[in-house]
Amino acid sequence: MTTTATPARVKSTDLGDGVRLLTLDNPPVNALGYALCGELVPLLEAAAQDASVNTIVFTGANGMFSGGADVNDFNTPPTADTKTVRSVIEAMERIDKTLVAAIDGNALGGGYELALACDYRIATAKSRVGLPEIKLGLLPGGGGTQRLPRLVGAYEALQVMLKGDLIKAPDALAKGMLDEVIDADVVAAAKKYAGKPKRRLSERKAELGVANLGLFATPFVVAQAHMMVPPEENGGYAAHKLIDAVQAAIELPFERGWAREVRLFMELVQSKPSAALRHVFFAERELSKVPGLPKTEPVEIKKAAVIGAGTMGTGIAIVFAEAGIPVTLIETKDEAVEKSREMIFGMFKYQVDKGRLTQEDAWKRANSISFETDFAELGDVDIVVEAVFESMPVKKEVFAKLDAVTKPEAILASNTSTLDIDEIASATKRPDKVLGLHFFAPANIMKLLEIVRGKETSPQTLTTGIALGKKLRKVAVVSGNAFGFIGNRMLFEYEAQAVQLAEEGVSLARIDRVMKQKFGFAMGPFAVADLSGLDVYHFISQSQHGQPLGRIPIVAKLVEQGRLGQKSGAGFFKYDKAVGKGREAIPDPEVEQLIAQLAKEAGIAPNPNVSDDEIIARCTRALADSGAELLRTGIALRPGDVDIVWIYGYGFPPHHGGPMHYAAEVGYTPHGGTTKTETKELTHA
Ligand code: NAD
């Protein structure tokens, strides 16, 4: 075996018997950036020229095949000399030798497209393959939309690319996306393909892969696909272009189909939805880097406790159990324990029914949650998350007790939504080990976690919170300790703006419809308020010196009438058990009348000409203004953090990139603030 002197990012090795191995080595994920492609193309050309080579095997170092194109490159348009994934694949097409992809680890996006350009694809069982470009508002631009339909049929290819999921090697084998899955040295296995006949996908015809539809099969499948994805202007921009590209694969010769794919890809790279999704991708990657946080090792969390087995406490316990951390739930009320147990077993049973967990694993996890009534059981836990009633005296009493019974190095966290972490910490002798861990309901489903640092929270405690967030598979955002932290503080301003629109005579149903269907929120603002509970908003108003939502005391009046939202069958809207399982909002003229009357009494003039665009502008500006205020005061560290909170916690449409990104995109400068440039350093006492 001889290894030639090779450039850094690709290693070229002769394995004997005419086999040349090209190893992608560009840590951490062997991204096919411009620089790597610039090295790979000449190596391919050299191999093509070398008469002693009859087979080229591609593989990856660093436990990966390749994570695909380098996302950073999308912001740098290639020049005539730049080598891209496409240049690599074009060079492969020109090679008249056997090409084999030997995949050990993930082969994603451009990485899997490279494999698609080979004659044979083999992978280890632990590998995963996929074309997840849609998640960044793009489509595979290295011929993936043309080759995958030729490999597995257009129908299956559409499913794979529209979902963008990573597919485990055995499943990919079943779909035909791989030729062989092995449990051994993948390069040695690849060698067995040396000299086998070429079989380029570009030379094949794409089949639809759907039987019995006759002449109308293609138009039917294409039309169905367009119907299945969201509208272009509301999150489906890339999906429709992807379907167009696959249609080209069926209808056009390979070269022309690929040219179509390239054009559509270029349009997407420059599109606003893709820019927004890429912003979200980078913002998410930044989260664990907290500016100004001194480097310390996190404390290892081997055992946890949760106080209060209510809605949140039960969900949080499930999250720990799912991450393999045994957890003790402290609850004093028998009926709460019963309800909690039911919820836990119901949830794990659901996972088994869905095929996500084996019976044995589900049983193991459910049983890693134990119930206790006595705090004395908590002597050996590494962290406690308190989720009792939202009351300062109750929380302080709990924290004082925890301080007395837990080991001195244990971290004490609160799941409070609104209370002051510093005041809670003052009930203990270890304020440096106290922080907020604000989960969202339902805690075992919602991805967002706000990590709240108090003024005495130590760097190590915060670092541990961040590491724990990762272990619990949450998207964790660090927030300062201020009323409502990041998300709920902004929610209050957003809801207030929606109420103000209603005061001016815009119907609640219209505001909700515009924000949901036209702007793309998961739910409208009034449906959200009804889901959270109007009593919660009322409580918040009172704790904020009686400041109402909007300019009229509508929430107080509704709460007075017992209209607490979905849970009481009426809030801003009505709910009927017979309609949508009691979850569907039904407009209620009585509420509209009450708002009109209160607005009149407050001297607010009706505004009959409010356009849909104005509804969107006012609601999103309220968010951006509030977000800018949080940035200015250092509660939020980066605009991207604010965006992540709203996308993962409040259903803000990702294709608009979050409130701060959206404001910058539409050219709105928030009151006295900024959307994009500021990054605050963390300051510590
Ligand atoms: P909940 O009323 O459903 O549950 C509270 C539980 O705590 C009850 O079962 C109660 O019996 C128990 N409890 C009270 N005092 C206790 C004590 N001293 N020892 C042991 N158990 C005790 O309330 P929830 O909705 O789960 O909220 C809990 C906390 O989470 C609150 O601080 C709330 O603000 C916060 N929170 C709630 C949500 C939400 O949407 N519900 C979201 C985020 C955060």
Residues whose N, C-alpha, C, O or C-beta is under 5 A from the ligand:
A	BS01	NAD	I307 G308 A309 G310 T311 M312 G313 I330 E331 T332 K333 A336 A387 V388 F389 E390 N415 T416 S417 F439 F440 A441
